[in-house]
Amino acid sequence: EQTSQEVKVYQQGDRMIIHGDAQKHSSFKLLSIDGRVLETGILQAGMTSIKAPQAGMYIIQIEGVSPIAQRVVIQ
């Protein structure tokens, strides 16, 4: 069972911070709400920072031993 404390996604200025559990999560996908892949990347020590997309709703898929998906709103 996934808990909300395992993955945190938030905006800090013009950056989106993705923070997962380093032992369970190794990569991510940023998808538009209609499922198009906008960006993919690797989580270094469970964390990464990417340029925040324009305002809207997106889906973050965190992949690895314990995959998880969550919706995020960029303002």
VENLIN-V819606 format. One record per helix or strand. SS is the DSSP state (H for helix, E for strand). FROM is the first residue (numbers start at 1). TO is the last residue. Records with the same first field share a line. If there is no record, write none. Layout:
BEGIN
SS: FROM-TO, FROM-TO
END
This chain:
BEGIN
E: 8-12, 15-19, 25-32, 37-42, 44-44, 47-51, 56-64, 68-74
END
